Amino acid sequence: MKKRVLITGAAGFLGSHLCDRFVKEDFEVIGMDNLLTGSLKNIEHLFPLESFKFYHHDVSNFVHVPGNLDYILHFASPASPIDYLQMPIQTLKVGSLGTHNLLGLAKAKEARILVASTSEVYGDPQVHPQSEEYWGHVNPIGPRGVYDEAKRFQEAITMAYHTYHGLETRIVRIFNTYGPRMRIDDGRALPAFISQAMRGESITIFGDGSQTRSFCYVEDQVEGIYRLLMSDCSSPINIGNDEEISIKDFAKEILEMVDTSSTLIFKDLPIDDPKKRRPDIRKAKKILGWEPKVSRKEGLARTFEYFKSVLPTTETT
């Protein structure tokens, strides 16, 4: 019999790519999403397959899945600032109630569960690069706190189930990830920069652009997550690209790639926006034998092709 996996947040950017990967690995995949920020367009190509089923459900409510489950991947959550700032309560609920429900399901089914945490647990870091041993520098009552603290609680309750119930748990700390199926309007730098450049609009940079990020292509991210799930490591693991770039230089790369007349404009930096972000991935290399393979140049080119397909009427100069 095929192994069965439940993937929450299945209609989202990263969740949909995980569905593809597990279908490819010959799993029976059960996708679950409340479609608050996800889109059925991301997974509609899977609907004809016998090995894929979809449930429209909010995991903040009781979760029931008939039959056995071997694995659960919990990726349900608003993930971009524009989303969690508009939906603070839902973000906190899916990180707390949703995670509790899925840990309970994993316990009942005797399934291994992997929860999607994030580099945001490090907040605006005072340590650089960020290793898994760093506890973070987070403002719990700031506007970003609803997301940061939801993920920090998610890690805490996951480890509690691991230590108290002996549940098989995995925690991935995801750093900035990009690729096809990103939402154009999700507010993150890459889709915002590309869509603005394609429309010939000015590219908006918050702050002076000196803040840094590290961008991991989705194919590499999915490979790291898959390896972590199949590993014996129960402690959090950073999965991300450790090649750091300033936001201003990143915007210039987008301008060069799109070949547009757009220029840069600068606005005030949002409250508690991290100044530095780069993962220490030594653990992933040692424990999982994983490191990113897709260069930023190649990944951006693939992502640009996707954006051209979803903005077919856009003219560039």
C-alpha positions, 0 to 999 in steps of 0.5 A, a space after each residue: 500500500 502507498 504511504 499516506 501524507 496529509 499536507 496542510 496549506 496545500 493550495 499555497 505556494 510552498 504547500 502546492 510544490 510539496 504536494 507535487 513532490 509527494 505525488 512524484 514519490 508515489 505517496 497518496 497525498 491528502 491536501 487540506 486548505 481553507 483557501 484564505 490565502 491559497 488558490 486552487 489554481 496551484 493544485 488543480 493539475 493534481 485533481 484528476 489523479 487517484 493519488 490526490 485528494 483535497 479537503 477544504 477545511 480550516 485546521 484551527 477547527 477539529 481535524 478528521 482524516 479517515 484511514 491511516 496516516 504515515 506523515 503530516 506536514 503542517 504548512 497552513 498559515 498566512 506567511 507574508 506580512 500583508 496577510 498576517 497584518 490583515 489577519 492577525 487573529 487567524 494567524 495566531 489561531 492556525 499557529 496555536 489551535 491548528 498546530 495543537 489539532 494536527 499534533 493530536 491527529 498525529 498522535 492518534 494516527 501514530 504519524 510523523 509530523 513536520 511543522 513549518 516554522 520560519 526564520 522569523 522566530 529569530 526576529 530582528 537578529 542580534 546574531 549573524 548568521 542565524 544558527 538554530 541555537 540562537 533564541 531570537 530577538 522578537 517583539 511579542 506585541 509589535 505588528 509582526 508579533 502575531 506571526 513571529 510568536 505564533 511560530 515560536 509557540 508552534 515550535 514549543 508545543 511541537 517539542 512538548 508533544 515530542 518529549 511528553 508523548 514521544 511523538 515523532 516530530 520535525 521542525 523546519 525553519 524556512 528562510 526566504 523562498 521564491 519560485 513559480 506560484 508565488 502570489 503577485 500581491 502577497 507583499 514580499 519583495 520578489 513578487 512585488 519587485 518583478 510585478 512592478 518592473 514588468 508594469 514599468 512602475 517604480 520599484 518600492 524599497 522600504 528603508 534605505 535598502 541596506 537590509 539583507 535577505 537570503 533567497 532559496 529557490 523552491 525546488 531546493 527548499 522542497 528537497 530540504 524539507 523532504 530530507 528532514 522529514 525522512 531523517 531522524 532529527 527532531 530538533 529545528 533545522 534551518 533550510 535556506 540559501 546562505 548567499 546574502 544580498 542587500 534588498 537594494 542590490 536585489 532590486 537592481 538584479 530584478 531591473 536588469 533581468 526584466 529590462 525595464 525603465 523602472 526606477 527605485 523609490 524609497 519608503 519608511 522601513 516597517 516596524 521591527 523589520 529585520 535588518 539582517 537575514 542569513 541562515 547558518 545551514 551547517 546542520 542541514 549540510 551535516 545531518 541531511 546532506 543538503 545544500 541549495 543547488 539552484 543559483 539565484 540567477 537561474 531561479 530568478 529566470 525561472 520565476 520571471 517566466 512564471 510571472 510572464 505567464 500570469 501577467 500576459 498583457 504586461 508590456 516592458 520597455 
